Amino acid sequence: MTTNNSILVANVRSNKSDKMVWAVYAQGNEQQTCYCKSPYAAMKMAFLLKKQTGLYISDICLTRLSLEIRKLKEAAMSPEQVAAKEHVDELVEEFVEEHSVDNVLAKAEEEKKQKAAKKRKPSARKAKKEVAA
C-alpha cells in the first residue's frame, strides 16, 4: 500500500554498467534519490531514510527487497547448508504443528477424561471389603 508520503524502492538500470541497481527515494521528492548496488544496502538505506524523515516504507517495496535478499542468501549457500536448512525447516514445521493451540487443547481434554476415568474406578480396599463381606 503506497500513500503520498512513503518511501519507495525501485530496481533501475545503471548508466555505468549493464547491472541493475536499487533506487531509494521519498515519493514526491525523486530528485534526492540514493542508488544502492544490493537489495540489502537498499533496505538499510530505506530504514535510514525512514528514521530521518519519519515516512513509512511501502509494504510492496519492503516485501520485494526481502524476497531479493532471500534469493541472494539461498544462492550463496552450499549444498550441505541447503540440506541442513531443509531439515531445520521440517523440524520447525513439525514442532509448530505439534504445539498448535488445537493440539494442546485436545491433549488437555484427553488428560481430563483420563483423570475422570481413574477417579470412577473403585479402589482395591473397597473391592476387598465387599468380597470379604
SEZAZA-616705 format. One record per residue: residue number from 0; chain; residue in one letter; x, y, z of N, C-alpha, C in turn. Coordinates in steps of 0.05 Angstrom, whole numbers, m for minus. Example, Ala and Ser with C-alpha at 12.3 -4.5 7.8 and 13.67 -1.06 7.14 Angstrom:
0,A,A,264,m114,156,246,m90,156,264,m66,156
1,A,S,257,m45,142,273,m21,143,258,1,157
***
This chain:
0,A,M,17,m23,0,0,0,0,18,25,0
1,A,T,14,41,m20,30,66,m21,12,90,m15
2,A,T,23,108,m1,9,133,5,26,156,m7
3,A,N,16,180,m5,30,203,m16,57,207,m1
4,A,N,58,200,24,82,204,40,94,177,46
5,A,S,109,166,28,121,140,33,148,138,19
6,A,I,164,119,28,190,114,16,187,91,m4
7,A,L,197,95,m28,195,75,m49,223,65,m56
8,A,V,224,40,m65,249,28,m74,243,15,m101
9,A,A,260,22,m121,256,12,m148,282,0,m158
10,A,N,279,m20,m175,302,m32,m188,306,m19,m215
11,A,V,329,m5,m219,333,11,m244,360,2,m256
12,A,R,362,8,m282,386,1,m297,407,23,m292
13,A,S,432,15,m289,454,34,m284,464,45,m310
14,A,N,473,70,m310,485,83,m334,513,71,m339
15,A,K,527,64,m318,555,56,m320,559,27,m327
16,A,S,539,10,m322,543,m18,m328,516,m30,m336
17,A,D,516,m56,m343,492,m70,m350,476,m80,m326
18,A,K,488,m77,m302,475,m87,m278,452,m69,m269
19,A,M,434,m81,m254,412,m66,m243,420,m57,m215
20,A,V,411,m33,m208,416,m22,m182,389,m15,m169
21,A,W,390,m9,m143,365,m3,m129,365,27,m123
22,A,A,343,40,m130,339,68,m124,320,71,m100
23,A,V,329,86,m80,313,91,m56,306,121,m56
24,A,Y,280,127,m54,272,156,m54,246,159,m40
25,A,A,241,183,m31,215,190,m19,196,199,m41
26,A,Q,171,189,m40,152,195,m61,147,225,m61
27,A,G,148,237,m85,144,265,m88,170,281,m87
28,A,N,192,267,m80,218,280,m78,238,262,m92
29,A,E,234,258,m119,251,240,m134,279,251,m140
30,A,Q,282,278,m136,308,290,m142,329,280,m122
31,A,Q,322,274,m98,340,264,m78,338,233,m77
32,A,T,350,220,m96,349,191,m98,377,180,m90
33,A,C,376,158,m74,400,144,m67,401,118,m84
34,A,Y,424,112,m95,428,87,m111,445,68,m95
35,A,C,436,43,m94,450,22,m80,455,m2,m98
36,A,K,477,m16,m93,485,m38,m110,471,m64,m103
37,A,S,462,m67,m78,449,m92,m70,422,m86,m56
38,A,P,405,m106,m56,379,m102,m42,383,m98,m12
39,A,Y,403,m111,0,409,m108,28,416,m79,35
40,A,A,433,m67,18,441,m39,22,417,m20,17
41,A,A,399,m27,m2,376,m11,m7,357,m12,17
42,A,M,354,m36,30,337,m37,53,348,m21,76
43,A,K,375,m22,80,387,m6,101,382,24,96
44,A,M,385,32,71,381,60,63,352,68,67
45,A,A,333,51,61,305,57,65,299,61,94
46,A,F,310,44,111,305,47,140,319,72,151
47,A,L,342,79,141,356,104,149,339,128,140
48,A,L,329,127,116,312,149,106,286,151,123
49,A,K,276,128,131,252,128,148,257,141,174
50,A,K,280,135,186,287,147,212,291,177,209
51,A,Q,303,186,187,309,214,184,284,230,177
52,A,T,266,219,161,242,234,152,217,228,167
53,A,G,215,204,179,191,197,192,170,185,174
54,A,L,176,181,148,158,170,129,156,140,131
55,A,Y,136,128,120,133,99,120,145,87,95
56,A,I,155,62,98,166,48,75,143,32,62
57,A,S,140,34,36,119,20,22,121,m10,28
58,A,D,98,m23,35,98,m51,41,106,m68,17
59,A,I,98,m61,m6,105,m76,m30,135,m75,m35
60,A,C,147,m51,m32,176,m48,m36,191,m64,m15
61,A,L,182,m63,9,195,m78,31,194,m108,26
62,A,T,171,m118,17,168,m146,11,186,m154,m12
63,A,R,187,m138,m33,204,m144,m56,234,m145,m48
64,A,L,243,m126,m31,270,m126,m22,276,m151,m5
65,A,S,257,m159,12,261,m183,28,264,m208,11
66,A,L,248,m210,m9,250,m233,m27,276,m234,m42
67,A,E,285,m211,m51,311,m209,m65,334,m217,m47
68,A,I,333,m207,m22,354,m214,m3,354,m244,2
69,A,R,330,m256,5,328,m285,10,339,m301,m14
70,A,K,333,m292,m38,344,m305,m62,375,m304,m62
71,A,L,386,m281,m56,415,m279,m55,428,m297,m34
72,A,K,415,m299,m11,426,m316,11,424,m345,3
73,A,E,402,m353,m9,399,m381,m17,418,m389,m40
74,A,A,423,m370,m58,442,m375,m80,470,m378,m69
75,A,A,477,m365,m47,504,m366,m36,509,m391,m18
76,A,M,488,m406,m13,490,m429,5,503,m453,m9
77,A,S,518,m469,6,530,m493,m4,508,m515,m2
78,A,P,512,m538,m16,493,m560,m15,488,m570,13
79,A,E,509,m571,29,506,m580,57,488,m561,73
80,A,Q,492,m535,68,476,m515,82,447,m517,73
81,A,V,442,m522,47,415,m524,37,401,m548,50
82,A,A,415,m571,52,404,m595,64,398,m590,94
83,A,A,416,m576,108,412,m570,136,388,m551,139
84,A,K,386,m532,122,363,m513,124,337,m527,119
85,A,E,336,m545,100,311,m560,95,304,m578,119
86,A,H,325,m590,131,320,m607,155,309,m590,178
87,A,V,321,m567,182,311,m549,204,283,m539,198
88,A,D,277,m533,173,250,m524,166,230,m546,171
89,A,E,237,m571,165,219,m594,171,214,m597,201
90,A,L,236,m594,217,233,m596,246,216,m574,257
91,A,V,219,m550,247,203,m527,256,174,m532,250
92,A,E,169,m542,226,141,m546,217,128,m568,235
93,A,E,143,m589,241,132,m610,259,126,m599,287
94,A,F,145,m583,297,142,m571,324,118,m553,325
95,A,V,115,m536,304,92,m518,304,66,m533,303
96,A,E,65,m554,287,40,m569,285,34,m584,311
97,A,E,55,m595,323,52,m610,348,43,m592,371
98,A,H,52,m567,371,46,m549,393,26,m528,385
99,A,S,10,m533,365,m11,m514,358,m32,m514,380
100,A,V,m48,m493,380,m68,m489,401,m88,m512,401
101,A,D,m97,m520,377,m117,m542,376,m106,m568,388
102,A,N,m81,m574,382,m70,m599,392,m66,m598,423
103,A,V,m57,m575,432,m52,m572,461,m79,m574,476
104,A,L,m100,m561,466,m126,m562,479,m137,m591,478
105,A,A,m133,m605,455,m143,m632,453,m129,m650,473
106,A,K,m103,m646,477,m88,m662,496,m98,m657,524
107,A,A,m104,m632,530,m114,m625,557,m141,m638,562
108,A,E,m158,m638,542,m184,m651,545,m181,m681,549
109,A,E,m163,m692,534,m158,m721,537,m148,m728,565
110,A,E,m130,m712,575,m119,m717,602,m141,m714,623
111,A,K,m160,m695,620,m182,m692,638,m199,m717,638
112,A,K,m205,m727,614,m221,m751,612,m208,m775,625
113,A,Q,m181,m778,622,m167,m800,634,m167,m797,665
114,A,K,m164,m773,675,m165,m769,704,m193,m775,715
115,A,A,m213,m767,701,m240,m773,709,m246,m803,709
116,A,A,m235,m817,689,m240,m846,688,m225,m860,711
117,A,K,m202,m850,718,m187,m862,741,m202,m858,767
118,A,K,m215,m835,770,m230,m830,795,m254,m847,798
119,A,R,m266,m855,776,m290,m871,777,m285,m900,784
120,A,K,m261,m910,781,m255,m938,787,m256,m942,817
121,A,P,m269,m963,827,m269,m968,856,m241,m975,865
122,A,S,m234,m967,890,m208,m973,900,m205,m1003,907
123,A,A,m181,m1012,910,m176,m1040,916,m186,m1047,943
124,A,R,m185,m1030,963,m195,m1035,990,m225,m1041,991
125,A,K,m239,m1023,977,m268,m1027,976,m276,m1053,963
126,A,A,m261,m1060,942,m267,m1085,928,m262,m1109,947
127,A,K,m240,m1108,963,m233,m1130,981,m253,m1132,1003
128,A,K,m262,m1109,1014,m282,m1109,1035,m308,m1121,1026
129,A,E,m316,m1115,1002,m341,m1125,991,m339,m1155,987
130,A,V,m316,m1165,978,m312,m1194,974,m311,m1208,1001
131,A,A,m299,m1196,1021,m297,m1208,1047,m324,m1209,1060
132,A,A,m341,m1191,1056,m367,m1189,1069,m386,m1209,1058
***
